[in-house]
């Protein structure tokens, strides 16, 4: 099991990134909550990881904090929740926000996430309540930086990257475009645009 990756961040295109570790490039999928914490390219980065082995593939998932990885591991144990949906949940809201949805029986906020219907939201609340009972909100909300802040990109390029990332997270192309167009992207990098679009989508 690969539990941690420490190396140089070579590329990042949500939800995928590439980390060079002594000449070996590790392809990693990560939630947007982790992307917000990544440093600039060619800078050191450390990620907590979880390896999923299937018959047809081996996929490595990375997280900026141990809390995020713990929540991811708890989510994929829920019936009907796979790794892709778990990433979408962690991308759409912080670990602390998810915990509050569970504690407050707030299925309305959960169904705003891609791939989460009413039944899935109810199942998440029911099955995750006990697993989150011993987690303090402060612990869930804590996300130590994995590096620095990404530089701003050209508006059109950042918009395209944001749309592509939202599609990869499970949103339909037209919906992803509409989400990006609904926020002010001037002077923002793709991660900031995605954050604003996801926040607006969940708060509707």
C-alpha positions in Angstrom: 0.0 0.0 0.0 1.3 3.5 -0.9 0.4 5.7 2.0 2.2 8.9 1.2 3.8 10.6 -1.8 6.5 13.3 -1.4 8.0 14.8 -4.6 7.8 17.5 -7.2 4.5 18.6 -8.6 4.9 18.3 -12.4 1.4 18.9 -13.7 -2.1 19.4 -12.4 -5.4 19.3 -14.3 -8.3 18.6 -12.0 -9.0 16.0 -10.9 -5.6 14.6 -12.0 -2.0 15.6 -11.0 1.4 14.2 -11.6 4.1 14.0 -8.9 7.8 13.2 -9.7 9.4 11.1 -7.0 13.1 10.6 -7.9 12.4 10.2 -11.5 9.2 8.1 -11.2 6.0 10.0 -12.1 2.9 9.1 -10.0 -0.5 9.8 -11.6 -2.8 10.8 -8.8 -6.5 11.8 -8.6 -7.4 14.3 -6.0 -10.5 16.2 -4.8 -10.7 20.0 -5.4 -10.3 20.5 -1.7 -6.7 19.2 -2.2 -6.2 21.1 -5.4 -6.9 24.4 -3.6 -3.9 23.7 -1.4 -1.4 22.6 -4.1 1.8 24.6 -4.7 2.9 26.0 -8.0 4.3 23.6 -10.6 7.9 22.3 -10.1 7.6 22.8 -6.3 7.7 20.2 -3.5 4.5 18.6 -2.5 3.4 16.0 0.1 0.2 14.1 -0.2 -1.5 11.4 1.9 -2.6 8.7 -0.5 -5.0 5.8 -0.9 -4.4 3.0 -3.5 -7.4 1.3 -5.1 -6.5 -2.0 -6.9 -9.0 -3.4 -9.4 -8.8 -6.1 -12.0 -8.3 -3.7 -14.8 -6.4 -0.8 -13.1 -4.6 0.5 -10.1 -5.6 4.1 -9.1 -3.8 6.3 -6.6 -5.8 9.0 -4.8 -4.1 11.9 -3.0 -5.2 14.2 -0.2 -3.8 17.3 1.4 -4.6 16.1 4.9 -5.1 12.9 6.9 -8.6 14.1 7.7 -9.6 14.2 4.0 -8.2 10.7 3.5 -10.1 9.4 6.5 -13.3 10.8 5.2 -12.6 9.4 1.7 -12.0 6.0 3.2 -15.3 6.2 5.2 -17.2 7.4 2.2 -16.2 4.5 -0.1 -17.4 2.1 2.5 -21.0 3.4 2.1 -23.1 1.2 -0.1 -23.3 2.7 -3.6 -20.5 5.2 -3.1 -17.4 4.6 -5.2 -14.1 6.5 -5.4 -15.4 8.8 -8.1 -18.4 9.9 -6.1 -16.4 10.3 -3.0 -14.0 12.6 -4.8 -17.1 14.6 -6.1 -18.4 14.9 -2.5 -15.0 16.1 -1.2 -14.7 18.5 -4.2 -18.2 20.0 -3.6 -17.8 20.8 0.1 -15.2 20.7 2.8 -15.0 17.8 5.3 -16.4 20.1 8.0 -19.3 21.1 5.8 -20.1 17.5 5.0 -20.0 16.6 8.7 -22.5 19.3 9.4 -24.8 18.1 6.6 -24.7 14.6 8.2 -25.3 15.9 11.8 -28.1 18.3 10.7 -29.8 15.7 8.3 -29.3 18.2 5.5 -29.9 16.0 2.5 -30.9 19.1 0.5 -27.3 20.3 0.3 -26.0 16.8 -0.5 -28.3 16.3 -3.5 -26.7 19.4 -5.1 -23.5 17.4 -5.6 -23.1 15.5 -8.9 -24.1 11.8 -8.7 -25.9 12.3 -5.3 -29.6 11.6 -5.5 -32.1 11.7 -2.7 -31.7 8.1 -1.8 -27.9 8.3 -1.8 -28.0 11.5 0.3 -30.2 9.7 2.9 -27.9 6.7 2.9 -24.9 8.9 3.4 -26.5 10.6 6.4 -27.6 7.3 7.9 -24.4 5.4 7.5 -21.9 8.3 8.1 -23.5 9.6 11.3 -21.9 7.0 13.6 -18.6 7.2 11.7 -18.4 11.0 12.2 -19.6 10.9 15.8 -16.1 11.1 17.2 -14.8 13.7 14.8 -14.6 17.2 16.0 -15.6 20.0 13.5 -12.3 21.6 14.1 -10.5 18.4 13.1 -12.6 18.0 10.0 -12.2 21.6 8.9 -8.4 21.6 9.4 -6.5 21.2 6.1 -2.8 21.9 6.4 -1.4 23.4 3.2 0.2 21.0 0.8 2.2 23.8 -0.7 1.4 27.3 -1.9 -1.2 29.1 -4.0 -1.5 28.6 -7.8 -0.9 31.6 -10.0 -3.7 33.3 -11.9 -4.2 32.1 -15.5 -5.7 33.7 -18.6 -9.4 34.1 -18.2 -10.5 31.9 -21.2 -7.9 29.2 -20.5 -8.9 29.1 -16.8 -12.6 28.9 -17.8 -11.8 26.0 -20.1 -9.8 24.2 -17.4 -12.6 24.7 -14.9 -15.3 23.4 -17.3 -13.1 20.3 -18.0 -12.6 19.7 -14.3 -16.3 19.9 -13.5 -17.1 17.5 -16.2 -14.5 15.1 -14.8 -16.1 15.4 -11.4 -19.4 14.2 -12.8 -21.3 17.3 -14.1 -22.8 17.3 -17.5 -21.0 19.5 -20.1 -23.8 22.0 -20.5 -24.2 22.2 -16.7 -20.5 22.6 -16.2 -20.4 25.5 -18.7 -23.4 27.1 -17.1 -21.8 26.9 -13.7 -18.5 28.5 -14.9 -20.4 31.3 -16.8 -22.4 32.1 -13.7 -19.3 33.2 -11.7 -16.9 36.1 -12.2 -13.7 34.6 -13.5 -11.7 37.7 -14.2 -8.3 37.4 -12.7 -9.0 34.0 -11.2 -7.1 30.8 -11.8 -9.1 27.6 -12.6 -9.1 26.3 -9.0 -10.6 29.6 -7.8 -13.3 29.4 -10.5 -14.1 25.8 -9.7 -14.4 26.7 -6.0 -16.8 29.6 -6.7 -18.9 27.5 -9.1 -19.2 24.6 -6.7 -20.0 26.8 -3.8 -22.7 28.5 -5.8 -24.1 25.1 -6.9 -24.3 23.7 -3.4 -25.9 26.9 -1.9 -28.8 27.0 -4.5 
